[in-house]
Amino acid sequence: MYIEQRKTFLSRSRWATRFLNRRNLLKKAAYGVAGLTLGSSAEGRPSPIIDAHIHLFDTARPGGVPWPENSDAVLYQPALPGRYRTVTKGLGIVGAIAIEASPLATDNDWLLRVAGENPIIVGVVGDLVPSDPAYPGDLERLHTNPLFLGLRYGNLWNRNLLLDLQKAYFLDGLKLLAQAGLVFESANPDTDLIHALVNISEHVPDLRIVVDHLPHASVPAEKTANEEYWSELRTLSQNPRVFVKLSEIPVRVHGKLVIEPGNYKGSLDALWNIFGEDRVLFGSDWPNSDHIATYAQTFRIVREYISGKSTAAAEKFFWKNSFAAYRWRPRSANQTLPG
């Protein structure tokens, strides 16, 4: 049994090496012009802002969508790039990364198709199950599209990352992801998920990991568990390939949106101080964020917090760190690459 498993993994590894070379050629062909003409923002001009966490879906399509539910009066309407451009108008947002919002395999293709038709979307993080027998083939096929940046897996779609790590080939699948130069993104953090990410970071140290919604994590109140949680975050921070998204920041108290940025400073500083200005990035969580605040309100809270940082740190947070984490490529003249 072990020999057969080893043969399977080696076969997958050879595929990853061969496929990575082919995808790099495709990237060069797809982005060659942009790579030659785009650079750092000009002196005195505002830096571009990349929103590293939005969701796209079309509730009007035949058959509906897995999420949101049709009972959700706030979210159940089409969330497409045209509407996103409208809600972000005048805020300096020049691009976004679309994060999966469906466990349906076909929705990876739908998301890539929508992204391909809309240059404001600089990349897509899809949904794949690393232990699934179809995973290597699905990854290879999706990977031919330069907009495909990686996959998300965590506490959603009735999954549990900590338990699923024990499944055959799960870690092998993540090793293929790392060899292909793609990103692994977690979903909906809690103590178990952070523990799972520490395990992944140790077993697949070359894998780039993005932890989403960390300000919104369920942090244990009990002293020992709380200390362990923050200790594991510090352990994660020792891997320079681990990034965190300051997404799902706004909160309501007694039904009222908390606007004062000082109310957020302590919790955000705790994460900023652990991971440093090179590995935190901006994500709005639109349109899911509409349950709490409008896009403009969400962005205002984030901007007020970042205004206390240096200009260089703000550029990293809103722009450069998203490139370091996801390796997206510009699709329009205002989406410049660092350097």
N, C-alpha and C positions, 0 to 999 in steps of 0.2 A: 504493500500500500504506500509506504513512504517513498519508494523508488518511483512509483507512478505519479505521485503528487509532485515530486521533484522534477520529473520530466515535464509535467504540465507547466510548472512555474518557469522552468528554463525556456520552454517554448514561448510562453508569454513574454519573457524578458527579451528574447531575440526579436519578437514582433515589435516591442516597444522601441528598441534601438533602431530597427529598420524604419518604423513609422515616424519616429521623431525626425529623422533625417529628411524624410519626404515632406513632413509638415513644415519644416523650416524653409524648404524651397517654395512651398505654397505661400508662406507668409511673406517671403521676400517679393514674390510676384504680386501679391495682393496689396502690399503696403510700400512697395519700392519707391513710388513717387512721393508719398507722404513722408517717408523716412528721409528723403533727400531734401525736402523743402521746409520741413517743420523743425523748430528748435525751441529753445527757452523763450519765455515771454519777453517782449522788448522792455527795455529799461523804462520805468515809469508807467507801464501798463499793468492793469490788474491780472493776476495769475488766473488761469482757467480753474474751474471747480468741477470735479468729477464726483457724482453721487454714486457711491459704491454699493447701494442697496435699494433697488426698487423692484416691484413685482408687476408683471404684465399678464393680463388675461382678458378674454372677451366673453362676457356673460351672454351676449346675443348670438353666439355661434350655435349651430345645431348640436343638440346633446348637452349643452351647458358646460359647466366647469366643475372640477372637484372642489374648488375653493375660490371665492367665498360661498357660503350657503345662501340660498335665495331668500332666507329670512333676515339676512343682514341688510337693513335698510341703508346703511352708510356705504358699505363696500360693494353691494351687488349692482354694479353698473360696469360697462366696459372700461378697463384701465389700459389704455394703449398709448403709444408714443405721442400722438397728437395732443391728447389731454395732458400728458406730462409736460409737454412744451408750454402749454397754456398756464399751468399752475406754477411753473418755475420762471415765467417771463420776468425779466428785469432783475433777477437774483444773481446772475453771473454763472449759472449752471450751463456748462457746454457739453456735458456727456454723462452717461449713466451706465451702470452695469445691471443687467436684468437677472435677478435671482429666481430660480425655479419656484413655481407655486402650484405644482401638480406632480403626483407620483406616476402619471401615465407616460409610458415610454414615448408615445407619439408626440407628446407635448414638448419634448426636447426639440423636435423638428419644427413644430409650430413656433416655438420661441425664437429659434434661429432664423426662421423665415421672416418673422415680424422684425427682428433686429436687422436683418439684411436689407430690409426696405427702408430703414430709418437710421441715418448716420449718427443721430444723437445717442444711439445705443452702441457703446464701444466694445461690449462683450456680454457673454451669457454664461451663467453658472447653472448647469443642468442637474437632472436627477437621475442617478444610476445607483445600482446596488452592487458593490464590489464582490460579493459572494455569489452573485447570480451567474449561472453557466453562460448566459448570453453577454455578460459584461465585457469580456475582451473584444468581441466583435462590435458591440455597440460603441465602446470607447474608440475603437479604430475608426469607425464610420463617422462619428461626430467630430473626431479630432481632425478630420480633413477640412473642416470649416474653421478658418482662422478666428472667427468670433467665439468659438467654444473655448472657454477659459478653464473649466474644471467642473467639479460636482459638489453638491451640498448633501450632507447626511447628518442626522442628529435626532432630536426629540420631536419628531413630527411624522405624520403618515403611519402612526402606530409602530414606530421603530424606537429602538433603544441602542445607542451607539456602544455603550459599555458592554451590553450583553452580546450584541452582534459582532463585536470584535473576536468573540470566541468561535465564530463560524468558520468552517473550512474555506480557505482562499480569500477571506476578507482582507487580511493584511497583505497578501500577495497582490490583490487588486489595487491597494493603495501604493504598493511599490511600483506597479505599472504606471499609476498616475504620476508618481514622482519622476520616473524615468522619461515620461512623455513631456515633462516640464509644465504640468498642469497643477491647479490649486485644489486643495481640499478645504471646504468651508463647513463649519458646524452650524447647528440650528438649535436655538432656544436653550441657552446654557443653564445648567444646574450643577450641583456638586458631582454627580455621576458623570456628566458629560465632560467636565473639566478633568476628572480623573482619567477618562478614556482618552482625551487629547494628550495628556502627559504620556500615556502608554504608546500612543501612535507616534508622538514626537521622538520617543526613545527608540522605537523599533524601525521607524522610517525617517531618520533625521534629515534627509534631503528633501522631504516633502514640504512645500509651502502650505501653511495652515492659516486660515482666517477664522477668527472666533467672532461670530456676529452677536449683536444685541447684548453685549456684556454689561452695559449699565443697567439693563433690565433683568439681569440674572437673579435667580432665586437663591439668595445668600443665606445660609443657615444662621439662626440666632444663637444656638447653643455654643458655648465658648470653645470647646475642643473642636467641634465641626467647623466653626467659623475660622479658627486658626489654621486648620488643615486646608480649607478652601483657599485662603490667601497664600498659604505656603505653596500650594500646587500652581497657583497663578505665577508666583515668582519662579518656580521651576520651569514653567512653560516659557517664561520671558528669557531664559538662558539660551533658548534656541533662536538665533537671529532670523529664522524663516517663519516665525510665528507672529502674526499680526492680529490686532483687535479692532473691531468697528465700534465706534461710539454711536450706535444707532439705538432707536427706541429710548430716547432720552426724556422727552416731555412726560409729565405726570399731571394728574388732576387730584386735587384734595377737596373733599366734600363737593365734588362735581365742578370745581372751578380749576381752570388751567393755571398752573404755577408758572408765572412769567419771569419773576425775579431770578436772574442768573446765579445769584449768590446761593440759592437753594440747591443748585446742582453742582457747585464747585467742589465740595468735599468728595463726593462719590466719583466724579470725573477725574479729579486730581489723583485719587488713589490709583486708578488704572493708568493714568498718564505717567505717574512716577514709577510704576512697575515696568512698563513696556517702553517708555521713552518716546521722544518726539519722532523717531524714525519709523515707528511701527504702530501708530494709531491712525485711523482714517475715518472719513466722513461717510455716513450712510443715512438716508432719510427714513427708509422703510415705507415709502409711499407705495400704494395708497393705504396700507394697513394703518399708517400713522394718523389717518383722517379720523379714527375713532377718538383720538386724544386732542389733536390740534390740526389746523390747516398747514399746508406745506410752508407758507410764509412764516407762520408762528414757530414751527419746528426749526426752520432755518435761522430765524432770529435768535432763538435760545442758544443754538450751537454757535452762531457767529459771535454772540456776546461773550460766551465762554472763551472762545479762541482769541478774542480781542486782547485778552490778558497775556497772550503768548507773543513771542517774537515774530517778525514778518517771515523769517525763514521757517519757523515751526508751523505757522499758518499755511504756508505754501505746501509743506510736506503733508499736513493733515488733509487739506482740501484737494490735493492734486498728486504730488509726487509719490506719496506712500501707496496710493492706489495702483500706480504703475508698478512699483516694486513688488506688491503683493500679487497682482493679477497678470502683469505683462500684457496689458491691452495695447492696441495700436491705434493711432489717430485715424479718423475717417473724414475729418473736415479740418479746415485751416485753423480753427480756433481751439482745436484739441491738440496742444503741443506736448511733445515729449520732454521730460527732464533732460537738460543738457543738449 
